[in-house]
Amino acid sequence: MLARNFTRIARLSRGLATHATASTSLPAVLHLKTGQSFHGRSFGAPRSIFGETVFSTSITSYTESMTDPSYRGQILVFTTPLIGNYGVPLNTTSIDSQDVGVVLESQNIQCSAVVVADVAEKFSHYTAVESLSSWCQRYNVPGITGVDTRAITTLLRDQGTTLGRLAVGADSSLAAPQPQEYWDPTTENLVDQVSTKTPYELNPTGDVKIAVLDFGAKANILRSLVRRGAAVTVLPWNYDFNRIRDRFDGLFLSNGPGDPNHCTQAAMHLRKTLQEWDKPVFGICMGHQVIGMAAGLEAYRMRFGNRGHNQPVLALASAGSIKAGRVYVTSQNHQYALKLQDPFPAGWEPFFINCNDSSVEGIKSSAESGKKVWGVQFHPESAGGPLDTIEMFTDFLAECRAHQLEASIPVSQLVDARKATAPGFGNVIKTPRPVAVTA
Ligand SMILES: NC(=O)CC[C@H](N)C(=O)O
């Protein structure tokens, strides 16, 4: 027994030794446009960059956050002090990557840089193949360690999300940039940079046909649809879905980086869809903001947004698996939100509200509207974060399948057929495809 344990420990420590990454010893400085500078050491790519400095309170899932396209252009400060201790897995060649092509949230590291109190040079996890530092190096993403992330976070909370520069190596001894030199990523249409340029399909044999408008979709959103049996067609963010909507059973709008006001073209297309099409529509984060803009709500910039995996939201209405009056713990990554207005636009109602800052966390079409449209500011798909609201994907697809079934039934049989065979919003329905009832 003792011998076996000893062998195991010896094997593990050998693993750790080979996985250890030599730290670079270059100096690095994080400058904020508001005048503060934080000195530390560099890891990852030895280069300097500009970006928008934001903080995340997530305790785990640095690999998922860093590959989430919504972090594009941002210098990501982790409030959790030790980052990197479970390394980085192979992203594209494991069994888990087969359905949507990646294990993490996209092919690349999307954030501009990372800021950590204490980067782990040694790592240990059964899926890990490299350290955080070597991964950052391969993707040309710089990091800084040895800085007081509590002080940086307190500043960002007080003064709001702030433009920054991470200066590495020789650049770190230069004076801080002048205020006008800072690059503001939100002036660019970041969605256009990360969205697919051409449509593509996943799981084409799925029983329910869902179109996804890609504002920078996280892979776990696509995975959550595909693994529930959907055939998914991913479209560029500004594709006019109205041209092909008759081929689909539902429309999904994804998350995405930057200012939603760059996406008014998509909101205009969607307004027409919502007026003329009565099939289910579901949007997450940027997708929710675009639904809100199409409904006539305004999107505004929050002081420091919400980034983390422990954001409590209160459901104000029931729909499917969601019950009014319950609080759900959610994963979030956003800087903008929909403005709460009274009254809400006709045909719409608030769905969720944030328990910390009272911001709008979800909207839905009202019962009287006869539509099935939902948008949520948080991420039901998690990756990382809690799975409290994951069944919203099941709800959405169940509703799409119910509509699909109804469309194939003669009007005279509609009510009875739905009672008898349709899955009802919120019930779990697994493939196979519902059998069409014909006269
Ligand atoms: N995760 C997202 O889709 C974020 C939406 C938008 N870019 C924001 O920051 O509010």
PDBQT file of the ligand as one rigid body, heavy atoms in Angstrom, charges set to zero:
ROOT
HETATM    1  N1  LIG A 501     -21.194  38.593 -23.024  1.00  0.00    +0.000 N 
HETATM    2  C1  LIG A 501     -21.784  39.466 -23.819  1.00  0.00    +0.000 C 
HETATM    3  O1  LIG A 501     -22.454  39.131 -24.787  1.00  0.00    +0.000 OA
HETATM    4  C2  LIG A 501     -21.527  40.917 -23.534  1.00  0.00    +0.000 C 
HETATM    5  C3  LIG A 501     -22.425  41.874 -24.285  1.00  0.00    +0.000 C 
HETATM    6  C4  LIG A 501     -21.820  43.254 -24.408  1.00  0.00    +0.000 C 
HETATM    7  N2  LIG A 501     -20.591  43.203 -25.134  1.00  0.00    +0.000 N 
HETATM    8  C5  LIG A 501     -21.579  43.848 -23.048  1.00  0.00    +0.000 C 
HETATM    9  O2  LIG A 501     -20.453  43.981 -22.622  1.00  0.00    +0.000 OA
HETATM   10  O3  LIG A 501     -22.530  44.178 -22.361  1.00  0.00    +0.000 OA
ENDROOT
TORSDOF 0
